[in-house]
């Protein structure tokens, strides 16, 4: 039985036996990431990112990275809980880069999608194609890094790819819900095997930011949300 890439990604978001999963993978080399597009949401930009004290440092770092790929903050980790704007910043970086340089090679992906790529490459014994696809990128954006098990074969392969990209000044930005850092005091911390870099946090949004986000979302949907109503909802 052949398992599609999308079903494989969905399966990787649930606890599952790696041996059982690999037994279902067949000839699927055509889904290696060199054939993916950037996978960006054009509606998520720096221009409509609502900023405040809780996220302005993350916005500044993300904006600078988009202008100076591989020069500073490489890799950049955007750290924070769910629904605080990490994914928005990843897409905003990619969209800003493409607006400035349409020929830029970049990819937005999730940790689960990367893991699916790595498992397909493992099954097809085609790691060289996987590495080439990532090493050729100017910018790699990875969401939900906490979903990739630390010290797994996929994490080792990803770490190898990230380190190779960093040496070539290829920019990497990752969003993660748990603090990713490696030190002697935190050897057993999840994601501690990732390359060290700059960590910026997006904190819990203050009321004004929540109100601004609600009004901005309504505007993007073509509706007008009165400020009083937005405060009531927030």
URHUHU-V317188 format. One record per residue. N is the residue number from 1. RES is the residue in one small letter. SS is DSSP state (H for helix, E for strand, L for the rest). PSI is psi in radians with two decimals (* if undefined). D_FIRST is the distance of its C-alpha to the first C-alpha in Angstrom with 2 decimals. Layout:
N:RES:SS:PSI:D_FIRST ; N:RES:SS:PSI:D_FIRST
This chain:
1:x:L:2.35:0.00 ; 2:x:L:2.31:3.79 ; 3:x:L:2.28:6.46 ; 4:x:L:2.80:9.77 ; 5:x:H:-0.72:12.92 ; 6:x:H:-0.68:14.69 ; 7:x:H:-0.60:12.34 ; 8:x:H:-0.76:12.42 ; 9:x:H:-0.77:16.17 ; 10:x:H:-0.69:16.54 ; 11:x:H:-0.61:14.88 ; 12:x:H:-0.23:17.27 ; 13:x:L:-0.07:20.17 ; 14:x:L:2.68:19.70 ; 15:x:L:2.24:20.25 ; 16:x:L:2.55:17.06 ; 17:x:L:2.22:16.62 ; 18:x:H:-0.70:16.01 ; 19:x:H:-0.75:14.66 ; 20:x:H:-0.70:12.14 ; 21:x:H:-0.81:11.23 ; 22:x:H:-0.54:11.11 ; 23:x:H:-0.33:8.85 ; 24:x:H:-0.21:5.97 ; 25:x:L:2.32:7.46 ; 26:x:L:-2.65:7.18 ; 27:x:L:1.78:10.00 ; 28:x:L:0.49:11.44 ; 29:x:H:-0.45:15.06 ; 30:x:H:-0.16:16.36 ; 31:x:H:0.23:16.29 ; 32:x:L:2.67:18.81 ; 33:x:H:-0.15:21.88 ; 34:x:H:-0.30:24.28 ; 35:x:H:0.03:22.98 ; 36:x:L:2.64:23.60 ; 37:x:L:-3.06:26.89 ; 38:x:L:-0.42:29.23 ; 39:x:L:0.65:27.69 ; 40:x:L:2.62:31.18 ; 41:x:L:1.92:32.78 ; 42:x:L:-0.26:36.06 ; 43:x:L:-0.22:37.75 ; 44:x:L:1.84:37.80 ; 45:x:L:2.98:40.75 ; 46:x:L:-0.55:43.63 ; 47:x:L:-0.55:45.93 ; 48:x:L:0.33:44.51 ; 49:x:L:2.08:43.81 ; 50:x:L:2.14:46.34 ; 51:x:L:2.73:48.03 ; 52:x:L:-2.96:50.31 ; 53:x:L:-0.53:51.43 ; 54:x:L:-0.30:48.06 ; 55:x:L:0.10:46.11 ; 56:x:H:-0.56:48.63 ; 57:x:H:-0.68:48.13 ; 58:x:H:-0.71:44.37 ; 59:x:H:-0.76:45.10 ; 60:x:H:-0.78:47.66 ; 61:x:H:-0.76:45.35 ; 62:x:H:-0.75:42.47 ; 63:x:H:-0.74:44.93 ; 64:x:H:-0.69:46.39 ; 65:x:H:-0.70:43.06 ; 66:x:H:-0.44:42.23 ; 67:x:H:-0.41:45.52 ; 68:x:L:1.22:45.40 ; 69:x:L:2.24:41.90 ; 70:x:L:0.03:41.75 ; 71:x:L:-0.69:45.46 ; 72:x:L:2.67:45.68 ; 73:x:L:1.01:43.51 ; 74:x:L:1.92:40.66 ; 75:x:L:2.80:38.39 ; 76:x:E:2.20:39.30 ; 77:x:E:2.21:37.91 ; 78:x:E:1.98:38.38 ; 79:x:E:2.35:38.61 ; 80:x:L:2.96:38.95 ; 81:x:L:3.11:37.61 ; 82:x:L:2.63:35.37 ; 83:x:L:0.61:36.75 ; 84:x:L:0.02:39.59 ; 85:x:L:0.12:38.71 ; 86:x:H:-0.85:36.65 ; 87:x:H:-0.68:33.91 ; 88:x:H:-0.78:36.72 ; 89:x:H:-0.66:38.34 ; 90:x:H:-0.86:35.22 ; 91:x:H:-0.67:34.85 ; 92:x:H:-0.70:38.63 ; 93:x:H:-0.88:38.71 ; 94:x:H:-0.75:36.12 ; 95:x:H:-0.65:37.86 ; 96:x:H:-0.68:41.23 ; 97:x:H:-0.78:40.09 ; 98:x:H:-0.58:38.72 ; 99:x:H:-0.63:41.93 ; 100:x:H:-0.62:43.98 ; 101:x:L:1.56:41.85 ; 102:x:L:-0.41:39.34 ; 103:x:L:-0.01:38.13 ; 104:x:L:2.47:37.08 ; 105:x:L:2.01:33.57 ; 106:x:E:2.86:32.13 ; 107:x:E:2.31:29.06 ; 108:x:E:2.28:28.70 ; 109:x:E:3.00:25.66 ; 110:x:E:2.86:24.92 ; 111:x:H:-0.65:24.33 ; 112:x:H:-0.66:20.88 ; 113:x:H:-0.70:20.00 ; 114:x:H:-0.74:21.53 ; 115:x:H:-0.69:19.59 ; 116:x:H:-0.75:16.27 ; 117:x:H:-0.78:17.81 ; 118:x:H:-0.68:18.92 ; 119:x:H:-0.67:15.66 ; 120:x:H:-0.76:14.04 ; 121:x:H:-0.68:17.25 ; 122:x:H:-0.81:17.15 ; 123:x:H:-0.67:13.77 ; 124:x:H:0.02:14.96 ; 125:x:L:0.83:18.46 ; 126:x:L:0.83:19.94 ; 127:x:H:-0.47:22.20 ; 128:x:H:-0.68:25.02 ; 129:x:H:-0.70:23.49 ; 130:x:H:-0.81:22.89 ; 131:x:H:-0.73:26.48 ; 132:x:H:-0.72:27.94 ; 133:x:H:-0.66:26.47 ; 134:x:H:-0.71:28.10 ; 135:x:H:-0.39:31.26 ; 136:x:L:-0.15:32.05 ; 137:x:L:2.53:32.30 ; 138:x:L:-0.50:35.77 ; 139:x:E:2.24:34.62 ; 140:x:E:2.17:31.64 ; 141:x:E:2.05:31.50 ; 142:x:E:2.21:29.28 ; 143:x:E:2.69:29.30 ; 144:x:L:0.86:28.83 ; 145:x:H:-0.40:29.05 ; 146:x:H:-0.22:29.48 ; 147:x:H:-0.12:25.75 ; 148:x:L:2.01:25.09 ; 149:x:L:2.32:25.89 ; 150:x:L:2.50:28.97 ; 151:x:L:0.22:28.89 ; 152:x:L:2.88:25.08 ; 153:x:H:-0.64:23.75 ; 154:x:H:-0.68:22.79 ; 155:x:H:-0.69:26.36 ; 156:x:H:-0.74:27.84 ; 157:x:H:-0.71:26.07 ; 158:x:H:-0.77:27.17 ; 159:x:H:-0.71:30.68 ; 160:x:H:-0.79:30.84 ; 161:x:H:-0.73:29.96 ; 162:x:H:-0.78:32.45 ; 163:x:H:-0.67:35.21 ; 164:x:H:-0.70:34.76 ; 165:x:H:-0.71:34.96 ; 166:x:H:-0.71:38.03 ; 167:x:H:-0.50:39.78 ; 168:x:L:0.19:39.33 ; 169:x:L:0.60:40.65 ; 170:x:L:2.30:37.41 ; 171:x:E:2.42:37.54 ; 172:x:E:2.31:35.17 ; 173:x:E:2.27:35.42 ; 174:x:E:2.44:33.47 ; 175:x:E:2.40:33.74 ; 176:x:E:2.55:33.57 ; 177:x:L:-0.27:34.69 ; 178:x:L:2.63:35.98 ; 179:x:L:2.09:38.59 ; 180:x:L:1.81:37.12 ; 181:x:L:2.67:39.70 ; 182:x:L:2.17:40.27 ; 183:x:L:2.91:43.56 ; 184:x:H:-0.49:44.97 ; 185:x:H:-0.16:45.41 ; 186:x:H:0.69:41.82 ; 187:x:L:-0.51:39.71 ; 188:x:L:0.14:37.45 ; 189:x:L:2.40:37.12 ; 190:x:L:2.41:33.61 ; 191:x:L:0.26:32.93 ; 192:x:L:-0.23:36.00 ; 193:x:L:-0.09:34.28 ; 194:x:L:2.65:34.27 ; 195:x:L:2.47:37.00 ; 196:x:L:2.61:40.26 ; 197:x:L:-2.76:41.32 ; 198:x:E:2.28:43.06 ; 199:x:E:2.17:42.17 ; 200:x:E:2.45:43.38 ; 201:x:E:2.53:43.11 ; 202:x:L:2.01:42.74 ; 203:x:L:-3.12:44.63 ; 204:x:L:2.29:45.05 ; 205:x:L:2.38:46.46 ; 206:x:L:2.86:50.08 ; 207:x:H:-0.74:51.03 ; 208:x:H:-0.64:52.07 ; 209:x:H:-0.75:48.71 ; 210:x:H:-0.76:46.85 ; 211:x:H:-0.78:49.21 ; 212:x:H:-0.69:48.72 ; 213:x:H:-0.77:44.93 ; 214:x:H:-0.77:45.18 ; 215:x:H:-0.64:47.63 ; 216:x:H:-0.73:45.60 ; 217:x:H:-0.72:42.42 ; 218:x:H:-0.71:44.53 ; 219:x:H:-0.74:46.00 ; 220:x:H:-0.46:42.64 ; 221:x:L:0.03:41.73 ; 222:x:L:0.25:45.01 ; 223:x:L:2.82:46.86 ; 224:x:L:2.12:49.93 ; 225:x:L:2.00:49.96 ; 226:x:L:2.54:53.52 ; 227:x:H:-0.65:54.17 ; 228:x:H:-0.70:55.53 ; 229:x:H:-0.67:52.36 ; 230:x:H:-0.71:50.23 ; 231:x:H:-0.67:52.40 ; 232:x:H:-0.76:52.07 ; 233:x:H:-0.74:48.24 ; 234:x:L:*:48.10
